[in-house]
Amino acid sequence: MAALIWAAGIDPVWELSRTDLNDRCLHFKTVPPETKLVHIEVLDIEKSLFPPSVTCTYSDGEGDLIAHQRTALLVSLVASAGFAGVVLTQVSAARRSHTGKNPGSSV
């Protein structure tokens, strides 16, 4: 799931040119449509790989283009780690109970 979120939501933004990123930052600032700004200026765009972010700096603040995708990615990774822990615990318990019933078994 984490790979799907990265491939669909984060990686395409990394591939954008500086001009396309600027356009995305302008669009990001104009949503919701009730924004009353007359002139929007993107002062800077910063990319960070860990944690993944694309931060647009405006004259009145900042916005992260991929905040929702980053949150989904982190939740997915935590859930995957939790499920993997449960599976490993169950496998370990099953092996212990299996070897406990057959003392002569080497498995």
Contacts in CASP RR format, 6 or more apart in sequence:
PFRMAT RR
TARGET T0000
AUTHOR 0000-0000-0000
METHOD contacts of the structure
MODEL  1
MAALIWAAGIDPVWELSRTDLNDRCLHFKTVPPETKLVHIEVLDIEKSLF
PPSVTCTYSDGEGDLIAHQRTALLVSLVASAGFAGVVLTQVSAARRSHTG
KNPGSSV
1 76 0 8 1.000
1 79 0 8 1.000
1 80 0 8 1.000
2 73 0 8 1.000
2 76 0 8 1.000
2 77 0 8 1.000
2 80 0 8 1.000
5 69 0 8 1.000
5 72 0 8 1.000
5 73 0 8 1.000
5 76 0 8 1.000
6 52 0 8 1.000
6 73 0 8 1.000
9 66 0 8 1.000
9 69 0 8 1.000
10 52 0 8 1.000
10 66 0 8 1.000
10 69 0 8 1.000
10 70 0 8 1.000
10 73 0 8 1.000
13 21 0 8 1.000
13 24 0 8 1.000
13 54 0 8 1.000
13 65 0 8 1.000
13 66 0 8 1.000
14 47 0 8 1.000
14 54 0 8 1.000
16 24 0 8 1.000
18 45 0 8 1.000
21 45 0 8 1.000
21 54 0 8 1.000
21 56 0 8 1.000
21 65 0 8 1.000
22 42 0 8 1.000
22 45 0 8 1.000
24 54 0 8 1.000
24 56 0 8 1.000
24 65 0 8 1.000
25 42 0 8 1.000
25 45 0 8 1.000
25 56 0 8 1.000
25 58 0 8 1.000
25 63 0 8 1.000
25 65 0 8 1.000
26 40 0 8 1.000
26 42 0 8 1.000
28 56 0 8 1.000
28 63 0 8 1.000
28 65 0 8 1.000
29 35 0 8 1.000
29 37 0 8 1.000
29 40 0 8 1.000
29 42 0 8 1.000
29 56 0 8 1.000
29 58 0 8 1.000
29 63 0 8 1.000
30 37 0 8 1.000
30 40 0 8 1.000
40 58 0 8 1.000
41 58 0 8 1.000
41 59 0 8 1.000
42 56 0 8 1.000
42 57 0 8 1.000
42 58 0 8 1.000
43 57 0 8 1.000
43 58 0 8 1.000
43 59 0 8 1.000
44 56 0 8 1.000
44 57 0 8 1.000
45 54 0 8 1.000
45 55 0 8 1.000
45 56 0 8 1.000
45 57 0 8 1.000
46 53 0 8 1.000
46 54 0 8 1.000
46 55 0 8 1.000
46 57 0 8 1.000
47 53 0 8 1.000
47 54 0 8 1.000
47 55 0 8 1.000
48 54 0 8 1.000
48 55 0 8 1.000
51 70 0 8 1.000
51 74 0 8 1.000
52 66 0 8 1.000
52 69 0 8 1.000
52 70 0 8 1.000
52 73 0 8 1.000
53 64 0 8 1.000
53 65 0 8 1.000
53 66 0 8 1.000
53 67 0 8 1.000
53 70 0 8 1.000
54 64 0 8 1.000
54 65 0 8 1.000
54 66 0 8 1.000
55 62 0 8 1.000
55 63 0 8 1.000
55 64 0 8 1.000
55 65 0 8 1.000
56 62 0 8 1.000
56 63 0 8 1.000
56 64 0 8 1.000
56 65 0 8 1.000
57 63 0 8 1.000
64 70 0 8 1.000
98 105 0 8 1.000
98 107 0 8 1.000
99 105 0 8 1.000
99 107 0 8 1.000
END
